[in-house]
Amino acid sequence: MEAVRTELFDLTIVGGGPVGMFGATLASLHGMKVKIIESLPELGGQLYALYPEKPVYDVAGFPAVPAKDLALSLVAQMERYRPEVVLKESVETVEALADGTFLLHSNKGVHGTRAILLAVGIGSFLPRRIPAQGAESWEGKGLHYFVPPLDTFAGQHVLVVGGGDTAVDWALAVAGKARQVTVVHRRNEFRAQEDSVRQMHETDNINVVTPAEVEEILGADEVSGVRIRHQEKGSHELNVDAIIGGLGFHPDLGPVKTWGLELKGSTIKVAPESMMTTRPGIWAVGDAAFYPGKVKLIATGFGEVGIAVAQIRTFLHPGVSGLPHSTTLKNKNR
Ligand SMILES: Cc1cc2nc3c(=O)[nH]c(=O)nc-3n(C[C@H](O)[C@H](O)[C@H](O)COP(=O)(O)OP(=O)(O)OC[C@H]3O[C@@H](n4cnc5c(N)ncnc54)[C@H](O)[C@@H]3O)c2cc1C
């Protein structure tokens, strides 16, 4: 039976990724009673679950920061203001009550709230698997979609599959530890950021094989090689110690899709001036939010959450607008 939690929060944030956590910091800092609900056992979203060791270069104020460290800093920043953190709980449905508040039903209980901020990102982290026949049987035996500590690859020959940012970023990160990195992509053109692609081509121990695909993974108990089919030169075998599937992840909003919000593919349409969804009282930010010109970056999400929290403050306290500077909130910053 669902445990009913009658305590009413001003704001409940669904999703404990970087954007949700920064939302919890801002909203708590500005006096709201905040709860943040995350389905995974750890906070940090994609930073912690997908690429903890990869350096992030484009978050303001950090020249280069490993994703995990950024996630931990966001946790520490948020914890100063003591929002209620609920882990290992997945929010499933929303119920609007006659008094204008909401009940959020999760797989474990019910949460009362006056406003909702959806920071659900790309939803559950379902990797796009490499299309080689039988590839699924190599997961955990040298084929990685969730990349382990980079030291795992020290001295190895690592094959990275894909042509977008995920693949190219991994190739560059792993090249610092591995003996050799081979990148296989089915097109000659890479979709990753131009600068990263240039860096990849200039890195001595990265070899790029295009247009080509992995036909088969070879090995006894563990991955020891692959058969690559080059579109012009035919098939050849290559000895490798590990494979990173860098084709990205399937975005999927999960149960939020059924909430009656206007969607754009696997994202939620919001008004960019408020970040509110098409349902009053429900806002969306970060990778989950869509508006024309949207860019899926941590920095963008941080900006969006500032707009959303200001609007939520006005929603909760009509007549109050904007957000005062944090430096003026003396009591909160002790
Ligand atoms: C390999 C890779 C490299 C990247 N590099 C960079 C980079 O260098 N710079 C940059 O700016 N961005 C980068 N990004 C993108 C960046 O990680 C995302 O933009 C960012 O994580 C979005 O944050 P978010 O909080 O919106 O969502 P997420 O990080 O996806 O977090 C959402 C959280 O919500 C939780 N959740 C989902 N549904 C529910 C539910 N129903 N109930 C409870 N919890 C739920 C999920 O478990 C997840 O923890 C990269 C992404 C990848 C995959």
The ligand as an ORCA input file, in Angstrom:
! r2SCAN-3c Opt
* xyz 0 1
  C      28.739     11.412    -22.397
  C      28.127     12.765    -22.126
  C      28.944     13.874    -22.026
  C      28.405     15.131    -21.749
  N      29.251     16.193    -21.641
  C      28.736     17.413    -21.344
  C      29.595     18.547    -21.212
  O      30.815     18.445    -21.371
  N      29.014     19.745    -20.910
  C      27.662     19.899    -20.736
  O      27.208     21.007    -20.447
  N      26.837     18.834    -20.873
  C      27.333     17.607    -21.171
  N      26.488     16.539    -21.314
  C      25.032     16.772    -21.151
  C      24.670     16.946    -19.669
  O      25.093     15.811    -18.928
  C      23.168     17.143    -19.540
  O      22.811     18.318    -20.242
  C      22.773     17.274    -18.066
  O      23.083     16.102    -17.345
  C      21.273     17.554    -17.951
  O      20.964     17.626    -16.593
  P      19.483     17.344    -16.059
  O      19.558     17.548    -14.579
  O      18.515     18.103    -16.872
  O      19.200     15.809    -16.402
  P      19.933     14.447    -15.999
  O      21.372     14.653    -15.751
  O      19.531     13.487    -17.066
  O      19.251     14.051    -14.618
  C      17.886     13.706    -14.563
  C      17.661     12.836    -13.339
  O      16.253     12.603    -13.197
  C      16.045     11.284    -12.730
  N      14.678     10.889    -13.092
  C      14.171     10.731    -14.344
  N      12.865     10.390    -14.278
  C      12.551     10.340    -12.950
  C      11.351     10.042    -12.240
  N      10.206      9.753    -12.884
  N      11.375     10.058    -10.875
  C      12.522     10.374    -10.204
  N      13.690     10.666    -10.843
  C      13.697     10.652    -12.192
  C      17.119     10.474    -13.462
  O      17.400      9.271    -12.765
  C      18.302     11.460    -13.443
  O      19.137     11.251    -12.329
  C      26.996     15.280    -21.588
  C      26.163     14.159    -21.692
  C      26.715     12.909    -21.959
  C      25.806     11.715    -22.060
*
